[in-house]
Amino acid sequence: MAGPTTAERGERQQESSGPPLVRRLGPRRLRTIIILALGATLLGAGAVWVLYGSQWLRVEHVSVSGTTVLTPRQVREAADVPVGAPLVSVDTDDITSRLVRGLTRIDKVEVVRSWPHGISLEVTERVPVLTVQKGGKFIEVDREGVRFATVAKAPEGVPALELTLSRTASSAAGLRRFGEDRLVREAVRVAGAVPAAVRRVTSTVKVVSYDDISLELRGGRTVAWGSGESSAAKGRTLSALMKAAPDAGHFDVSVPTAPASAAS
């Protein structure tokens, strides 16, 4: 049997020569891979330059939405967004922290990049459910019991919180057990459960002790509520009781399964 010719031996020598990668892939495939790698590198570098180095994607304006009491200008000043900085480099968490820390009226805020040139600040303000009068001014209290703002005039339609804590031995023990902040939260809990029609005419939520909370309504009517426990049931019972006895001046829902009403 004849052996390989001289030409065939030369071809085998050429295939086996060169680096291992070239032998495995072949020169054409290797050139393609190198070109693609260079292209990807150039694209990546270009993208980084566009995001960080160019003037195309930089912060030019800050929009504010959701404000009611606060003004957009107040929000923008507290946010201190770095106008002119690359949009991609803006730290949205830092902006959120500055707003919540600097403007206590803000309950939460969403900071959104609005490509190509904007930052949007979507604000949710705290809503007062009670006010506490102090030194001729009014402290607003939200649904979580947070005292978040002091204003010169009480907001319309928001009941006043009156802490008339009893100094009897049992009440003093209750105050030590629950603390004033807990009693405020209980009052907030009651205010949130009062039916809407009653809330509109409620002037004061009065707290004497943990289990002695009452409502004073416009027109001189009163509601004995008891503690903040079972407030949802008490709210439903109060609505039914006021419909059944519309001329009554006093309502007692402290035990919602056994309500009572009286002329005064």
C-alpha positions in Angstrom: 0.0 0.0 0.0 1.4 3.4 -1.0 2.2 5.9 1.7 1.2 9.6 1.7 2.6 11.8 -1.1 4.9 14.7 -0.5 2.0 17.2 -1.0 -0.2 15.4 1.6 2.6 15.4 4.1 3.1 19.1 3.6 -0.6 19.9 4.2 -0.6 17.9 7.4 2.5 19.8 8.6 0.7 23.1 7.9 -2.4 22.0 9.8 -0.3 20.9 12.8 1.8 24.1 12.9 1.0 27.3 14.8 -0.6 27.8 18.3 -3.2 25.3 19.6 -6.1 27.9 19.4 -5.4 28.5 15.8 -5.2 24.8 15.1 -8.6 24.2 16.8 -10.5 27.2 15.4 -8.8 27.9 12.1 -7.5 31.4 11.2 -10.8 32.7 9.7 -12.9 31.8 12.7 -10.3 33.3 15.0 -10.3 36.6 13.1 -14.1 36.7 13.3 -14.0 36.2 17.1 -11.3 38.9 17.5 -13.4 41.4 15.4 -16.5 40.7 17.4 -14.7 41.1 20.7 -13.2 44.4 19.6 -16.7 45.6 18.4 -18.2 44.6 21.8 -15.4 46.5 23.6 -16.0 49.6 21.5 -19.7 49.4 22.0 -19.3 49.1 25.8 -16.9 52.0 25.9 -19.3 54.1 23.8 -22.2 53.3 26.0 -20.2 54.3 29.1 -19.3 57.5 27.5 -22.9 58.3 26.5 -24.2 57.6 30.0 -21.4 59.3 32.0 -19.3 61.5 29.7 -21.6 63.0 27.2 -24.1 65.9 27.6 -27.0 63.8 26.1 -28.2 62.1 29.3 -27.8 64.6 32.1 -30.3 66.0 34.6 -31.9 69.1 33.2 -35.3 69.3 35.1 -37.0 68.0 38.3 -40.8 67.5 38.3 -42.9 67.2 41.4 -46.4 65.6 41.7 -48.8 64.7 44.5 -48.3 67.8 46.8 -51.3 69.3 48.5 -50.0 71.4 51.4 -46.3 71.4 50.4 -45.3 73.4 47.3 -43.2 71.8 44.4 -40.5 74.4 45.2 -40.2 73.2 48.8 -39.9 69.6 47.6 -37.3 70.4 45.0 -35.2 72.4 47.5 -35.3 69.6 50.0 -34.5 66.9 47.4 -31.4 68.8 46.2 -31.2 66.8 43.0 -27.8 67.4 41.3 -28.9 69.2 38.1 -26.2 68.7 35.4 -25.0 65.4 36.7 -25.3 62.2 34.6 -28.8 60.9 35.0 -27.5 57.3 35.5 -25.3 58.4 38.5 -28.1 60.1 40.5 -28.6 58.2 43.8 -32.4 58.0 44.2 -32.1 56.5 47.7 -30.2 59.5 48.9 -32.9 61.8 47.5 -35.6 59.8 49.2 -33.8 60.0 52.5 -33.3 63.8 52.2 -37.0 64.3 51.5 -38.4 62.1 54.3 -35.9 63.5 56.8 -36.2 67.1 55.7 -40.0 67.4 55.2 -41.9 65.5 57.9 -45.2 66.1 56.1 -44.0 63.6 53.5 -45.3 60.1 54.2 -43.5 58.5 51.2 -41.9 59.5 47.9 -41.0 57.7 44.8 -38.0 59.0 42.9 -38.0 58.1 39.2 -35.5 58.7 36.4 -37.4 60.2 33.4 -35.1 59.6 30.5 -33.4 61.3 28.9 -33.1 64.5 31.1 -35.5 64.4 34.1 -36.1 63.3 37.7 -39.7 62.8 38.8 -40.6 63.1 42.5 -44.0 61.5 43.3 -44.9 62.6 46.8 -47.6 61.2 49.2 -48.2 63.6 52.0 -49.3 62.6 55.5 -53.0 63.4 56.2 -54.0 64.6 59.7 -56.8 62.7 61.4 -56.4 64.6 64.7 -54.9 67.8 66.0 -53.4 68.6 69.4 -53.5 72.2 70.6 -50.3 73.5 72.1 -49.2 77.0 72.9 -51.8 78.6 70.6 -50.8 76.3 67.7 -51.9 72.9 66.4 -49.9 69.8 66.0 -51.2 67.5 63.2 -51.3 63.8 63.9 -51.6 61.2 61.1 -53.3 57.8 61.0 -50.2 56.1 62.5 -50.1 58.5 65.5 -47.1 60.4 64.1 -47.1 64.1 65.1 -45.7 65.5 61.9 -46.4 69.2 61.6 -47.3 72.3 63.6 -49.6 74.8 62.1 -51.1 78.1 63.2 -54.7 77.2 62.2 -56.4 73.8 62.8 -57.2 72.1 59.4 -60.9 72.2 58.7 -62.9 69.0 59.4 -60.1 67.4 61.6 -61.2 66.7 65.2 -59.1 68.0 68.1 -57.5 65.5 70.5 -58.0 66.3 74.1 -55.9 64.4 76.6 -57.7 64.8 79.9 -55.9 62.1 81.7 -57.4 61.1 85.1 -55.1 61.3 88.1 -56.9 58.5 90.0 -54.8 55.6 91.1 -56.1 53.2 88.5 -55.8 55.8 85.7 -52.2 56.6 86.8 -51.4 53.0 86.7 -52.9 52.7 83.2 -50.9 55.7 82.1 -47.7 54.1 83.3 -48.6 50.9 81.6 -49.6 52.3 78.2 -47.8 55.7 78.1 -49.1 58.9 76.4 -48.0 57.9 72.9 -50.0 54.7 73.1 -53.1 56.6 74.3 -52.6 58.9 71.3 -52.5 55.9 69.0 -55.7 54.6 70.5 -57.4 57.9 69.9 -56.2 57.8 66.3 -57.6 54.3 66.0 -61.0 55.5 67.2 -61.0 58.5 64.9 -60.3 56.2 61.9 -63.2 54.0 62.8 -65.8 56.7 63.3 -68.4 56.6 60.4 -67.8 59.3 57.8 -71.1 61.0 58.4 -70.2 61.3 62.2 -66.6 62.2 61.5 -67.7 65.3 59.7 -69.5 66.6 62.8 -66.9 65.4 65.4 -65.2 68.3 67.1 -63.2 66.5 69.8 -61.8 63.0 70.6 -61.4 63.0 74.4 -59.1 60.6 76.2 -59.4 60.2 79.9 -57.8 56.7 80.1 -57.1 53.7 77.9 -60.7 52.4 78.2 -62.4 55.8 78.5 -62.4 57.5 75.1 -65.4 59.6 74.0 -66.4 61.9 71.1 -67.9 65.4 71.3 -70.0 66.2 68.3 -71.2 69.6 67.1 -74.5 70.5 68.6 -73.6 69.2 72.0 -74.1 65.5 71.4 -71.6 63.0 72.9 -70.5 59.4 72.2 -69.1 57.1 74.9 -66.6 54.9 72.9 -64.7 53.1 75.6 -61.3 51.7 74.5 -60.0 51.5 71.0 -60.7 47.8 70.9 -63.5 46.5 68.5 -63.6 50.0 67.0 -64.9 48.8 63.6 -67.9 47.1 65.3 -68.5 50.2 67.4 -68.5 52.3 64.3 -71.2 50.2 62.7 -73.2 50.1 65.9 -73.0 53.9 66.2 -74.4 54.4 62.7 -77.3 52.1 63.4 -78.0 53.7 66.8 -78.0 57.2 65.4 -80.5 56.2 62.8 -82.7 54.5 65.3 -82.6 57.4 67.8 -81.9 60.6 65.7 -83.0 63.0 68.4 -80.8 61.5 71.2 -78.0 63.6 72.7 -75.8 60.8 74.0 -74.8 57.5 72.6 -72.9 54.7 74.3 -71.2 52.1 72.1 -68.5 51.1 74.6 -70.1 47.6 74.5 -71.1 47.3 70.8 -73.4 44.3 71.5 -75.4 46.3 74.1 -75.5 50.0 72.8 -77.6 52.6 74.5 -78.8 56.2 73.8 -80.2 58.9 76.0 -81.8 62.3 75.5 -78.7 64.1 77.0 
